[in-house]
Amino acid sequence: MLFDKSLLERIDDPQLAGARNLEVDVSKVSESIIDHLRNIFNVRRGNVMIREDYGMPDFNDLVNDFPNAIRILRGIIRDSIVKYEPRLHKVSVSHIVDEAHPLDLYFSVKAELQLDGEKMPVTFETVVGDGGSVSVRR
């Protein structure tokens, strides 16, 4: 059974204490996934003691890898989603060139969300800003 919110979101919300619902709201699931990915992508690797590979690397470490840094970053985003967001399947990440914002890196993420046996396509965008923060949006 897939829930609208992750386990930690349900534990953290006291209003959900007695509420049970068998229907899944796709928009709530999508928001929960996006919130979770924001958390993953805005934690620096090495800051989570039980998982050394959780989060994003320090971008200063990737500077020496240019021009391959974009490919490396794309792989890190994909691998993090596959490993830490089990609600998404068949994840693909592609880099989008944006001439208007040359200091930001845009990535399109396409995946499949399975709800009640039905597979639904999900698309969102991650933006790695020049300051190192990562935003995730639909």
N, CA, C and O atoms as a GROMACS GRO file, in nm:
protein
  552
    1MET      N    1   0.086  -0.120   0.000
    1MET     CA    2   0.000   0.000   0.000
    1MET      C    3   0.089   0.124   0.000
    1MET      O    4   0.183   0.132   0.079
    2LEU      N    5   0.061   0.215  -0.084
    2LEU     CA    6   0.135   0.340  -0.093
    2LEU      C    7   0.057   0.447  -0.020
    2LEU      O    8  -0.065   0.457  -0.037
    3PHE      N    9   0.123   0.528   0.058
    3PHE     CA   10   0.058   0.632   0.136
    3PHE      C   11   0.083   0.768   0.074
    3PHE      O   12   0.179   0.788   0.000
    4ASP      N   13  -0.007   0.863   0.107
    4ASP     CA   14   0.007   0.999   0.058
    4ASP      C   15   0.135   1.064   0.108
    4ASP      O   16   0.196   1.144   0.038
    5LYS      N   17   0.174   1.029   0.228
    5LYS     CA   18   0.291   1.090   0.292
    5LYS      C   19   0.389   0.981   0.331
    5LYS      O   20   0.352   0.865   0.347
    6SER      N   21   0.515   1.019   0.346
    6SER     CA   22   0.616   0.924   0.391
    6SER      C   23   0.592   0.891   0.539
    6SER      O   24   0.515   0.959   0.606
    7LEU      N   25   0.659   0.789   0.587
    7LEU     CA   26   0.645   0.749   0.727
    7LEU      C   27   0.679   0.863   0.821
    7LEU      O   28   0.605   0.889   0.916
    8LEU      N   29   0.789   0.932   0.797
    8LEU     CA   30   0.830   1.041   0.886
    8LEU      C   31   0.732   1.157   0.881
    8LEU      O   32   0.709   1.223   0.983
    9GLU      N   33   0.673   1.183   0.764
    9GLU     CA   34   0.572   1.289   0.755
    9GLU      C   35   0.449   1.252   0.836
    9GLU      O   36   0.388   1.337   0.901
   10ARG      N   37   0.411   1.124   0.832
   10ARG     CA   38   0.294   1.079   0.909
   10ARG      C   39   0.322   1.083   1.059
   10ARG      O   40   0.234   1.120   1.137
   11ILE      N   41   0.441   1.046   1.100
   11ILE     CA   42   0.476   1.050   1.242
   11ILE      C   43   0.480   1.193   1.293
   11ILE      O   44   0.438   1.221   1.405
   12ASP      N   45   0.530   1.284   1.210
   12ASP     CA   46   0.548   1.423   1.248
   12ASP      C   47   0.418   1.502   1.254
   12ASP      O   48   0.414   1.608   1.317
   13ASP      N   49   0.312   1.455   1.190
   13ASP     CA   50   0.186   1.529   1.182
   13ASP      C   51   0.085   1.474   1.281
   13ASP      O   52   0.026   1.369   1.256
   14PRO      N   53   0.062   1.542   1.395
   14PRO     CA   54  -0.030   1.491   1.497
   14PRO      C   55  -0.175   1.484   1.450
   14PRO      O   56  -0.254   1.409   1.507
   15GLN      N   57  -0.212   1.561   1.349
   15GLN     CA   58  -0.350   1.558   1.299
   15GLN      C   59  -0.382   1.428   1.228
   15GLN      O   60  -0.500   1.394   1.209
   16LEU      N   61  -0.281   1.354   1.188
   16LEU     CA   62  -0.303   1.228   1.120
   16LEU      C   63  -0.316   1.111   1.216
   16LEU      O   64  -0.331   0.996   1.173
   17ALA      N   65  -0.310   1.137   1.347
   17ALA     CA   66  -0.304   1.031   1.448
   17ALA      C   67  -0.415   0.928   1.432
   17ALA      O   68  -0.386   0.809   1.432
   18GLY      N   69  -0.538   0.968   1.418
   18GLY     CA   70  -0.646   0.872   1.406
   18GLY      C   71  -0.701   0.860   1.266
   18GLY      O   72  -0.793   0.780   1.243
   19ALA      N   73  -0.649   0.934   1.174
   19ALA     CA   74  -0.704   0.936   1.038
   19ALA      C   75  -0.653   0.818   0.956
   19ALA      O   76  -0.533   0.793   0.950
   20ARG      N   77  -0.745   0.748   0.894
   20ARG     CA   78  -0.710   0.640   0.803
   20ARG      C   79  -0.786   0.662   0.674
   20ARG      O   80  -0.905   0.692   0.675
   21ASN      N   81  -0.717   0.647   0.564
   21ASN     CA   82  -0.780   0.671   0.435
   21ASN      C   83  -0.722   0.570   0.336
   21ASN      O   84  -0.600   0.559   0.322
   22LEU      N   85  -0.807   0.496   0.269
   22LEU     CA   86  -0.761   0.397   0.174
   22LEU      C   87  -0.740   0.455   0.035
   22LEU      O   88  -0.677   0.391  -0.050
   23GLU      N   89  -0.790   0.574   0.010
   23GLU     CA   90  -0.772   0.637  -0.120
   23GLU      C   91  -0.644   0.719  -0.119
   23GLU      O   92  -0.610   0.783  -0.020
   24VAL      N   93  -0.574   0.715  -0.230
   24VAL     CA   94  -0.448   0.786  -0.243
   24VAL      C   95  -0.468   0.910  -0.328
   24VAL      O   96  -0.523   0.903  -0.438
   25ASP      N   97  -0.424   1.023  -0.277
   25ASP     CA   98  -0.433   1.149  -0.351
   25ASP      C   99  -0.301   1.169  -0.425
   25ASP      O  100  -0.196   1.190  -0.364
   26VAL      N  101  -0.306   1.162  -0.558
   26VAL     CA  102  -0.186   1.171  -0.641
   26VAL      C  103  -0.110   1.300  -0.618
   26VAL      O  104   0.013   1.300  -0.614
   27SER      N  105  -0.180   1.411  -0.602
   27SER     CA  106  -0.112   1.539  -0.582
   27SER      C  107  -0.038   1.540  -0.448
   27SER      O  108   0.071   1.598  -0.439
   28LYS      N  109  -0.094   1.478  -0.345
   28LYS     CA  110  -0.025   1.471  -0.215
   28LYS      C  111   0.098   1.382  -0.223
   28LYS      O  112   0.202   1.412  -0.164
   29VAL      N  113   0.086   1.272  -0.297
   29VAL     CA  114   0.200   1.183  -0.315
   29VAL      C  115   0.311   1.257  -0.389
   29VAL      O  116   0.428   1.250  -0.350
   30SER      N  117   0.275   1.328  -0.494
   30SER     CA  118   0.374   1.403  -0.572
   30SER      C  119   0.443   1.509  -0.486
   30SER      O  120   0.565   1.524  -0.493
   31GLU      N  121   0.366   1.582  -0.406
   31GLU     CA  122   0.425   1.683  -0.318
   31GLU      C  123   0.518   1.620  -0.215
   31GLU      O  124   0.624   1.674  -0.185
   32SER      N  125   0.478   1.505  -0.161
   32SER     CA  126   0.561   1.434  -0.064
   32SER      C  127   0.694   1.392  -0.128
   32SER      O  128   0.799   1.404  -0.066
   33ILE      N  129   0.687   1.342  -0.250
   33ILE     CA  130   0.809   1.301  -0.321
   33ILE      C  131   0.899   1.421  -0.347
   33ILE      O  132   1.020   1.413  -0.325
   34ILE      N  133   0.842   1.530  -0.392
   34ILE     CA  134   0.921   1.651  -0.419
   34ILE      C  135   0.985   1.703  -0.290
   34ILE      O  136   1.102   1.743  -0.291
   35ASP      N  137   0.910   1.705  -0.180
   35ASP     CA  138   0.967   1.748  -0.052
   35ASP      C  139   1.082   1.658  -0.010
   35ASP      O  140   1.185   1.706   0.038
   36HIS      N  141   1.065   1.527  -0.029
   36HIS     CA  142   1.171   1.434   0.007
   36HIS      C  143   1.296   1.456  -0.078
   36HIS      O  144   1.408   1.454  -0.026
   37LEU      N  145   1.277   1.476  -0.207
   37LEU     CA  146   1.392   1.500  -0.295
   37LEU      C  147   1.462   1.631  -0.261
   37LEU      O  148   1.585   1.640  -0.269
   38ARG      N  149   1.386   1.733  -0.224
   38ARG     CA  150   1.449   1.860  -0.180
   38ARG      C  151   1.539   1.834  -0.061
   38ARG      O  152   1.650   1.887  -0.053
   39ASN      N  153   1.491   1.754   0.032
   39ASN     CA  154   1.572   1.722   0.150
   39ASN      C  155   1.700   1.648   0.111
   39ASN      O  156   1.808   1.680   0.159
   40ILE      N  157   1.686   1.548   0.025
   40ILE     CA  158   1.803   1.470  -0.017
   40ILE      C  159   1.906   1.560  -0.085
   40ILE      O  160   2.024   1.556  -0.053
   41PHE      N  161   1.859   1.643  -0.179
   41PHE     CA  162   1.951   1.720  -0.261
   41PHE      C  163   2.010   1.842  -0.190
   41PHE      O  164   2.103   1.902  -0.242
   42ASN      N  165   1.958   1.878  -0.075
   42ASN     CA  166   2.012   1.992  -0.002
   42ASN      C  167   2.088   1.951   0.124
   42ASN      O  168   2.112   2.033   0.213
   43VAL      N  169   2.124   1.824   0.130
   43VAL     CA  170   2.213   1.773   0.236
   43VAL      C  171   2.345   1.740   0.169
   43VAL      O  172   2.347   1.677   0.063
   44ARG      N  173   2.453   1.781   0.227
   44ARG     CA  174   2.584   1.750   0.172
   44ARG      C  175   2.626   1.610   0.213
   44ARG      O  176   2.608   1.570   0.328
   45ARG      N  177   2.683   1.538   0.119
   45ARG     CA  178   2.733   1.403   0.147
   45ARG      C  179   2.828   1.407   0.265
   45ARG      O  180   2.909   1.498   0.281
   46GLY      N  181   2.815   1.302   0.348
   46GLY     CA  182   2.901   1.292   0.465
   46GLY      C  183   2.838   1.352   0.589
   46GLY      O  184   2.892   1.336   0.698
   47ASN      N  185   2.725   1.422   0.577
   47ASN     CA  186   2.660   1.483   0.693
   47ASN      C  187   2.557   1.394   0.759
   47ASN      O  188   2.506   1.427   0.866
   48VAL      N  189   2.524   1.280   0.698
   48VAL     CA  190   2.431   1.186   0.757
   48VAL      C  191   2.513   1.066   0.802
   48VAL      O  192   2.569   0.993   0.719
   49MET      N  193   2.520   1.046   0.931
   49MET     CA  194   2.614   0.948   0.986
   49MET      C  195   2.586   0.804   0.944
   49MET      O  196   2.679   0.725   0.931
   50ILE      N  197   2.460   0.768   0.923
   50ILE     CA  198   2.432   0.628   0.891
   50ILE      C  199   2.443   0.598   0.742
   50ILE      O  200   2.450   0.481   0.703
   51ARG      N  201   2.444   0.701   0.657
   51ARG     CA  202   2.458   0.681   0.513
   51ARG      C  203   2.556   0.784   0.459
   51ARG      O  204   2.521   0.901   0.440
   52GLU      N  205   2.676   0.742   0.434
   52GLU     CA  206   2.780   0.834   0.387
   52GLU      C  207   2.752   0.888   0.247
   52GLU      O  208   2.798   0.996   0.212
   53ASP      N  209   2.675   0.812   0.166
   53ASP     CA  210   2.648   0.854   0.028
   53ASP      C  211   2.516   0.930   0.015
   53ASP      O  212   2.476   0.963  -0.096
   54TYR      N  213   2.448   0.959   0.125
   54TYR     CA  214   2.321   1.031   0.121
   54TYR      C  215   2.347   1.179   0.095
   54TYR      O  216   2.430   1.240   0.162
   55GLY      N  217   2.277   1.236  -0.001
   55GLY     CA  218   2.289   1.378  -0.030
   55GLY      C  219   2.376   1.406  -0.152
   55GLY      O  220   2.411   1.316  -0.228
   56MET      N  221   2.408   1.532  -0.167
   56MET     CA  222   2.485   1.578  -0.283
   56MET      C  223   2.630   1.605  -0.242
   56MET      O  224   2.657   1.642  -0.128
   57PRO      N  225   2.721   1.587  -0.336
   57PRO     CA  226   2.861   1.618  -0.306
   57PRO      C  227   2.883   1.768  -0.297
   57PRO      O  228   2.800   1.846  -0.343
   58ASP      N  229   2.993   1.806  -0.240
   58ASP     CA  230   3.032   1.947  -0.238
   58ASP      C  231   3.065   1.986  -0.382
   58ASP      O  232   3.147   1.920  -0.447
   59PHE      N  233   3.003   2.091  -0.431
   59PHE     CA  234   3.021   2.130  -0.571
   59PHE      C  235   3.163   2.177  -0.599
   59PHE      O  236   3.207   2.175  -0.714
   60ASN      N  237   3.235   2.220  -0.498
   60ASN     CA  238   3.375   2.257  -0.518
   60ASN      C  239   3.458   2.136  -0.560
   60ASN      O  240   3.560   2.150  -0.629
   61ASP      N  241   3.415   2.016  -0.519
   61ASP     CA  242   3.485   1.895  -0.559
   61ASP      C  243   3.461   1.860  -0.705
   61ASP      O  244   3.542   1.790  -0.766
   62LEU      N  245   3.350   1.908  -0.761
   62LEU     CA  246   3.317   1.877  -0.900
   62LEU      C  247   3.380   1.973  -1.000
   62LEU      O  248   3.386   1.943  -1.119
   63VAL      N  249   3.427   2.088  -0.954
   63VAL     CA  250   3.483   2.190  -1.043
   63VAL      C  251   3.598   2.133  -1.125
   63VAL      O  252   3.612   2.165  -1.243
   64ASN      N  253   3.679   2.049  -1.064
   64ASN     CA  254   3.794   1.993  -1.134
   64ASN      C  255   3.754   1.893  -1.242
   64ASN      O  256   3.835   1.857  -1.327
   65ASP      N  257   3.628   1.847  -1.239
   65ASP     CA  258   3.581   1.748  -1.335
   65ASP      C  259   3.513   1.807  -1.457
   65ASP      O  260   3.466   1.733  -1.543
   66PHE      N  261   3.506   1.942  -1.467
   66PHE     CA  262   3.440   2.000  -1.584
   66PHE      C  263   3.520   1.967  -1.709
   66PHE      O  264   3.642   1.969  -1.704
   67PRO      N  265   3.456   1.937  -1.818
   67PRO     CA  266   3.313   1.944  -1.851
   67PRO      C  267   3.235   1.819  -1.811
   67PRO      O  268   3.113   1.816  -1.829
   68ASN      N  269   3.300   1.716  -1.758
   68ASN     CA  270   3.230   1.594  -1.719
   68ASN      C  271   3.144   1.610  -1.594
   68ASN      O  272   3.069   1.520  -1.558
   69ALA      N  273   3.155   1.723  -1.526
   69ALA     CA  274   3.082   1.744  -1.401
   69ALA      C  275   2.930   1.737  -1.421
   69ALA      O  276   2.859   1.689  -1.334
   70ILE      N  277   2.882   1.784  -1.534
   70ILE     CA  278   2.738   1.779  -1.561
   70ILE      C  279   2.692   1.634  -1.571
   70ILE      O  280   2.588   1.598  -1.515
   71ARG      N  281   2.767   1.552  -1.640
   71ARG     CA  282   2.734   1.410  -1.651
   71ARG      C  283   2.740   1.342  -1.515
   71ARG      O  284   2.654   1.260  -1.481
   72ILE      N  285   2.841   1.376  -1.436
   72ILE     CA  286   2.856   1.320  -1.302
   72ILE      C  287   2.739   1.361  -1.214
   72ILE      O  288   2.682   1.277  -1.144
   73LEU      N  289   2.703   1.488  -1.217
   73LEU     CA  290   2.592   1.539  -1.137
   73LEU      C  291   2.459   1.476  -1.179
   73LEU      O  292   2.376   1.442  -1.094
   74ARG      N  293   2.439   1.461  -1.308
   74ARG     CA  294   2.318   1.394  -1.359
   74ARG      C  295   2.310   1.252  -1.304
   74ARG      O  296   2.202   1.208  -1.262
   75GLY      N  297   2.420   1.181  -1.303
   75GLY     CA  298   2.423   1.045  -1.249
   75GLY      C  299   2.397   1.041  -1.099
   75GLY      O  300   2.330   0.950  -1.050
   76ILE      N  301   2.450   1.139  -1.026
   76ILE     CA  302   2.427   1.145  -0.882
   76ILE      C  303   2.280   1.169  -0.852
   76ILE      O  304   2.224   1.107  -0.761
   77ILE      N  305   2.217   1.259  -0.928
   77ILE     CA  306   2.074   1.286  -0.908
   77ILE      C  307   1.993   1.160  -0.935
   77ILE      O  308   1.906   1.124  -0.856
   78ARG      N  309   2.021   1.094  -1.045
   78ARG     CA  310   1.948   0.972  -1.080
   78ARG      C  311   1.969   0.863  -0.974
   78ARG      O  312   1.872   0.802  -0.927
   79ASP      N  313   2.093   0.838  -0.938
   79ASP     CA  314   2.123   0.733  -0.840
   79ASP      C  315   2.059   0.761  -0.704
   79ASP      O  316   2.012   0.669  -0.638
   80SER      N  317   2.056   0.888  -0.663
   80SER     CA  318   1.995   0.925  -0.535
   80SER      C  319   1.844   0.899  -0.538
   80SER      O  320   1.788   0.850  -0.440
   81ILE      N  321   1.780   0.931  -0.649
   81ILE     CA  322   1.636   0.908  -0.661
   81ILE      C  323   1.608   0.758  -0.658
   81ILE      O  324   1.518   0.712  -0.586
   82VAL      N  325   1.683   0.681  -0.735
   82VAL     CA  326   1.663   0.537  -0.740
   82VAL      C  327   1.684   0.473  -0.603
   82VAL      O  328   1.609   0.385  -0.562
   83LYS      N  329   1.786   0.519  -0.533
   83LYS     CA  330   1.823   0.458  -0.406
   83LYS      C  331   1.733   0.502  -0.290
   83LYS      O  332   1.700   0.421  -0.204
   84TYR      N  333   1.694   0.630  -0.287
   84TYR     CA  334   1.628   0.684  -0.168
   84TYR      C  335   1.483   0.726  -0.188
   84TYR      O  336   1.419   0.774  -0.094
   85GLU      N  337   1.430   0.710  -0.307
   85GLU     CA  338   1.288   0.741  -0.328
   85GLU      C  339   1.221   0.620  -0.394
   85GLU      O  340   1.207   0.615  -0.516
   86PRO      N  341   1.181   0.522  -0.313
   86PRO     CA  342   1.128   0.396  -0.367
   86PRO      C  343   0.992   0.408  -0.435
   86PRO      O  344   0.947   0.313  -0.499
   87ARG      N  345   0.927   0.522  -0.422
   87ARG     CA  346   0.797   0.539  -0.488
   87ARG      C  347   0.812   0.566  -0.637
   87ARG      O  348   0.714   0.558  -0.711
   88LEU      N  349   0.934   0.598  -0.682
   88LEU     CA  350   0.958   0.626  -0.824
   88LEU      C  351   1.035   0.513  -0.889
   88LEU      O  352   1.128   0.457  -0.830
   89HIS      N  353   0.996   0.479  -1.012
   89HIS     CA  354   1.060   0.372  -1.088
   89HIS      C  355   1.093   0.425  -1.227
   89HIS      O  356   1.040   0.528  -1.270
   90LYS      N  357   1.182   0.354  -1.296
   90LYS     CA  358   1.221   0.390  -1.433
   90LYS      C  359   1.262   0.537  -1.442
   90LYS      O  360   1.208   0.613  -1.523
   91VAL      N  361   1.355   0.575  -1.359
   91VAL     CA  362   1.398   0.715  -1.348
   91VAL      C  363   1.498   0.748  -1.458
   91VAL      O  364   1.595   0.674  -1.480
   92SER      N  365   1.475   0.859  -1.527
   92SER     CA  366   1.573   0.910  -1.622
   92SER      C  367   1.593   1.059  -1.596
   92SER      O  368   1.498   1.133  -1.568
   93VAL      N  369   1.718   1.102  -1.606
   93VAL     CA  370   1.754   1.241  -1.579
   93VAL      C  371   1.831   1.294  -1.698
   93VAL      O  372   1.923   1.229  -1.747
   94SER      N  373   1.792   1.412  -1.746
   94SER     CA  374   1.864   1.473  -1.859
   94SER      C  375   1.893   1.619  -1.828
   94SER      O  376   1.815   1.688  -1.762
   95HIS      N  377   2.006   1.665  -1.876
   95HIS     CA  378   2.049   1.803  -1.857
   95HIS      C  379   1.978   1.892  -1.958
   95HIS      O  380   1.966   1.856  -2.075
   96ILE      N  381   1.933   2.008  -1.912
   96ILE     CA  382   1.869   2.106  -2.000
   96ILE      C  383   1.956   2.232  -2.002
   96ILE      O  384   1.983   2.290  -1.897
   97VAL      N  385   1.999   2.272  -2.118
   97VAL     CA  386   2.080   2.393  -2.131
   97VAL      C  387   1.989   2.515  -2.127
   97VAL      O  388   1.890   2.522  -2.200
   98ASP      N  389   2.023   2.610  -2.041
   98ASP     CA  390   1.945   2.734  -2.031
   98ASP      C  391   2.041   2.851  -2.049
   98ASP      O  392   2.113   2.888  -1.956
   99GLU      N  393   2.039   2.908  -2.167
   99GLU     CA  394   2.129   3.020  -2.200
   99GLU      C  395   2.102   3.143  -2.113
   99GLU      O  396   2.193   3.222  -2.088
  100ALA      N  397   1.978   3.160  -2.068
  100ALA     CA  398   1.942   3.277  -1.988
  100ALA      C  399   1.999   3.271  -1.846
  100ALA      O  400   2.016   3.374  -1.782
  101HIS      N  401   2.029   3.151  -1.798
  101HIS     CA  402   2.082   3.133  -1.661
  101HIS      C  403   2.206   3.043  -1.667
  101HIS      O  404   2.200   2.926  -1.627
  102PRO      N  405   2.317   3.094  -1.716
  102PRO     CA  406   2.435   3.010  -1.738
  102PRO      C  407   2.500   2.955  -1.610
  102PRO      O  408   2.577   2.859  -1.617
  103LEU      N  409   2.471   3.014  -1.495
  103LEU     CA  410   2.531   2.966  -1.371
  103LEU      C  411   2.447   2.860  -1.300
  103LEU      O  412   2.491   2.802  -1.201
  104ASP      N  413   2.327   2.835  -1.350
  104ASP     CA  414   2.240   2.733  -1.292
  104ASP      C  415   2.241   2.610  -1.383
  104ASP      O  416   2.251   2.620  -1.505
  105LEU      N  417   2.230   2.494  -1.321
  105LEU     CA  418   2.223   2.369  -1.396
  105LEU      C  419   2.082   2.312  -1.383
  105LEU      O  420   2.035   2.285  -1.273
  106TYR      N  421   2.016   2.295  -1.496
  106TYR     CA  422   1.879   2.244  -1.498
  106TYR      C  423   1.880   2.097  -1.541
  106TYR      O  424   1.948   2.059  -1.636
  107PHE      N  425   1.802   2.016  -1.469
  107PHE     CA  426   1.788   1.876  -1.502
  107PHE      C  427   1.640   1.840  -1.505
  107PHE      O  428   1.565   1.874  -1.413
  108SER      N  429   1.599   1.772  -1.609
  108SER     CA  430   1.462   1.722  -1.619
  108SER      C  431   1.462   1.578  -1.570
  108SER      O  432   1.546   1.497  -1.610
  109VAL      N  433   1.368   1.547  -1.482
  109VAL     CA  434   1.358   1.412  -1.427
  109VAL      C  435   1.224   1.354  -1.471
  109VAL      O  436   1.118   1.413  -1.449
  110LYS      N  437   1.231   1.237  -1.533
  110LYS     CA  438   1.110   1.164  -1.573
  110LYS      C  439   1.115   1.030  -1.503
  110LYS      O  440   1.218   0.963  -1.500
  111ALA      N  441   0.999   0.992  -1.446
  111ALA     CA  442   0.993   0.866  -1.374
  111ALA      C  443   0.851   0.811  -1.383
  111ALA      O  444   0.762   0.870  -1.443
  112GLU      N  445   0.834   0.697  -1.321
  112GLU     CA  446   0.704   0.632  -1.319
  112GLU      C  447   0.664   0.611  -1.173
  112GLU      O  448   0.742   0.560  -1.093
  113LEU      N  449   0.542   0.650  -1.141
  113LEU     CA  450   0.485   0.634  -1.008
  113LEU      C  451   0.375   0.530  -1.019
  113LEU      O  452   0.284   0.544  -1.100
  114GLN      N  453   0.383   0.426  -0.936
  114GLN     CA  454   0.282   0.322  -0.943
  114GLN      C  455   0.187   0.337  -0.825
  114GLN      O  456   0.227   0.329  -0.709
  115LEU      N  457   0.058   0.360  -0.856
  115LEU     CA  458  -0.045   0.376  -0.755
  115LEU      C  459  -0.156   0.276  -0.780
  115LEU      O  460  -0.216   0.274  -0.888
  116ASP      N  461  -0.184   0.193  -0.682
  116ASP     CA  462  -0.292   0.095  -0.693
  116ASP      C  463  -0.286   0.015  -0.822
  116ASP      O  464  -0.388  -0.007  -0.888
  117GLY      N  465  -0.165  -0.028  -0.860
  117GLY     CA  466  -0.148  -0.107  -0.980
  117GLY      C  467  -0.145  -0.028  -1.109
  117GLY      O  468  -0.119  -0.085  -1.215
  118GLU      N  469  -0.170   0.101  -1.101
  118GLU     CA  470  -0.170   0.187  -1.220
  118GLU      C  471  -0.039   0.265  -1.225
  118GLU      O  472   0.003   0.323  -1.126
  119LYS      N  473   0.024   0.265  -1.341
  119LYS     CA  474   0.150   0.336  -1.358
  119LYS      C  475   0.122   0.475  -1.413
  119LYS      O  476   0.051   0.491  -1.512
  120MET      N  477   0.179   0.576  -1.346
  120MET     CA  478   0.156   0.714  -1.386
  120MET      C  479   0.290   0.782  -1.412
  120MET      O  480   0.381   0.772  -1.330
  121PRO      N  481   0.304   0.852  -1.526
  121PRO     CA  482   0.428   0.924  -1.552
  121PRO      C  483   0.437   1.048  -1.463
  121PRO      O  484   0.338   1.116  -1.438
  122VAL      N  485   0.559   1.075  -1.416
  122VAL     CA  486   0.585   1.190  -1.330
  122VAL      C  487   0.703   1.265  -1.392
  122VAL      O  488   0.804   1.204  -1.429
  123THR      N  489   0.690   1.395  -1.402
  123THR     CA  490   0.798   1.478  -1.454
  123THR      C  491   0.818   1.596  -1.362
  123THR      O  492   0.722   1.661  -1.320
  124PHE      N  493   0.943   1.625  -1.330
  124PHE     CA  494   0.975   1.744  -1.253
  124PHE      C  495   1.114   1.791  -1.290
  124PHE      O  496   1.186   1.724  -1.365
  125GLU      N  497   1.152   1.905  -1.238
  125GLU     CA  498   1.278   1.968  -1.273
  125GLU      C  499   1.358   1.996  -1.147
  125GLU      O  500   1.304   2.038  -1.045
  126THR      N  501   1.487   1.972  -1.155
  126THR     CA  502   1.577   2.012  -1.047
  126THR      C  503   1.667   2.122  -1.101
  126THR      O  504   1.711   2.118  -1.216
  127VAL      N  505   1.692   2.220  -1.017
  127VAL     CA  506   1.779   2.330  -1.055
  127VAL      C  507   1.888   2.342  -0.950
  127VAL      O  508   1.861   2.365  -0.832
  128VAL      N  509   2.011   2.326  -0.994
  128VAL     CA  510   2.126   2.343  -0.906
  128VAL      C  511   2.172   2.487  -0.925
  128VAL      O  512   2.226   2.523  -1.030
  129GLY      N  513   2.150   2.568  -0.821
  129GLY     CA  514   2.184   2.710  -0.829
  129GLY      C  515   2.332   2.735  -0.814
  129GLY      O  516   2.407   2.648  -0.770
  130ASP      N  517   2.374   2.856  -0.849
  130ASP     CA  518   2.516   2.890  -0.841
  130ASP      C  519   2.567   2.890  -0.698
  130ASP      O  520   2.688   2.882  -0.676
  131GLY      N  521   2.478   2.899  -0.600
  131GLY     CA  522   2.519   2.893  -0.460
  131GLY      C  523   2.526   2.753  -0.405
  131GLY      O  524   2.564   2.733  -0.290
  132GLY      N  525   2.488   2.652  -0.487
  132GLY     CA  526   2.494   2.514  -0.443
  132GLY      C  527   2.362   2.458  -0.394
  132GLY      O  528   2.351   2.338  -0.371
  133SER      N  529   2.260   2.544  -0.378
  133SER     CA  530   2.131   2.491  -0.333
  133SER      C  531   2.059   2.427  -0.452
  133SER      O  532   2.079   2.465  -0.567
  134VAL      N  533   1.975   2.329  -0.421
  134VAL     CA  534   1.903   2.258  -0.525
  134VAL      C  535   1.754   2.276  -0.500
  134VAL      O  536   1.705   2.252  -0.389
  135SER      N  537   1.683   2.318  -0.603
  135SER     CA  538   1.538   2.327  -0.594
  135SER      C  539   1.476   2.217  -0.680
  135SER      O  540   1.532   2.176  -0.782
  136VAL      N  541   1.360   2.172  -0.638
  136VAL     CA  542   1.287   2.069  -0.711
  136VAL      C  543   1.146   2.123  -0.730
  136VAL      O  544   1.083   2.168  -0.635
  137ARG      N  545   1.098   2.118  -0.853
  137ARG     CA  546   0.963   2.169  -0.880
  137ARG      C  547   0.901   2.090  -0.995
  137ARG      O  548   0.970   2.025  -1.073
  138ARG      N  549   0.769   2.099  -1.001
  138ARG     CA  550   0.694   2.034  -1.109
  138ARG      C  551   0.703   2.113  -1.235
  138ARG      O  552   0.646   2.074  -1.337
   0.00000   0.00000   0.00000
